[in-house]
Amino acid sequence: MGYPRAFKEKVLGGICATCWKEWEDMEVKVINEYRLNFMDPQHREMLQKSCAEFLQIP
């Protein structure tokens, strides 16, 4: 999943590689559970919000 550059830099600057790997595993579950479609801006926003919540990024 491609995140906006500013968001991705903020996330990667504040977490460890292990945490990011844990998110990548959870990301698949979130995508499947909510049947997210990356063509839909609201779905991309939902995934970004889930990422921030999972990693506890303000």
C-alpha positions in Angstrom: 0.0 0.0 0.0 1.4 3.4 -0.9 1.0 6.0 1.8 1.4 9.7 1.4 5.1 10.6 1.7 4.7 12.8 4.8 2.7 10.2 6.6 5.1 7.4 5.8 8.1 9.5 6.8 6.4 10.3 10.1 5.6 6.7 10.8 9.0 5.2 9.8 10.8 7.9 11.8 9.0 7.0 15.0 8.9 3.2 15.1 11.3 0.2 14.8 11.6 -2.2 11.9 9.9 -4.9 14.0 6.9 -2.7 14.6 6.6 -1.9 10.9 6.7 -5.6 10.1 3.9 -6.2 12.7 1.8 -3.5 11.0 2.4 -5.1 7.5 1.0 -8.3 8.9 -2.0 -6.5 10.4 -2.5 -4.4 7.3 -3.4 -7.5 5.3 -6.0 -8.4 7.9 -7.5 -4.9 7.9 -7.7 -4.8 4.1 -9.4 -8.2 4.0 -11.7 -7.6 6.9 -13.0 -4.3 5.6 -12.7 -5.3 1.9 -10.8 -2.1 1.2 -10.5 -0.8 -2.4 -7.5 1.3 -3.0 -9.2 3.2 -5.8 -11.5 4.7 -3.1 -9.9 7.7 -1.3 -12.0 7.0 1.8 -10.7 3.4 1.9 -7.1 4.7 1.7 -7.8 7.1 4.5 -9.3 4.4 6.6 -6.2 2.2 6.2 -3.9 5.2 7.0 -6.0 5.8 10.2 -5.8 2.1 11.1 -2.0 2.2 10.7 -1.7 5.3 12.9 -3.9 3.7 15.6 -2.1 0.4 15.5 1.3 2.0 15.8 0.1 4.6 18.2 1.2 7.5 16.1 -0.6 10.8 16.8 
